Amino acid sequence: MYLSDEMHKILEAIAKLWIPFAIAIIFGFSQYIEIPKSEAIVGCLGVLDAALGTLLEASTRNYRKDKEEEGKE
């Protein structure tokens, strides 16, 4: 399984930019205002980001493997 180039770029931006941004904002603001369950939210976002990164890596490896096999034919 591998993702289309456009989908891969969108998910990569989410994993590399938007989820870490959300984690930083929530963690940073939770130091000054009370955000209920902020540690749980940050933890869940971290787990989601790790899972998404794993999915993207698997997709990239499958894509490269398929490209290598096409080149051998």
Buried (B, 14 or more C-beta within 10 A) or exposed (E): EBBEEEEBEEBBEBBBEEBBEBBEEBBEEBEEEEBEEBEEBBEEBEEBBEEBBEBBEEBBEEBEEEEEEEEEE
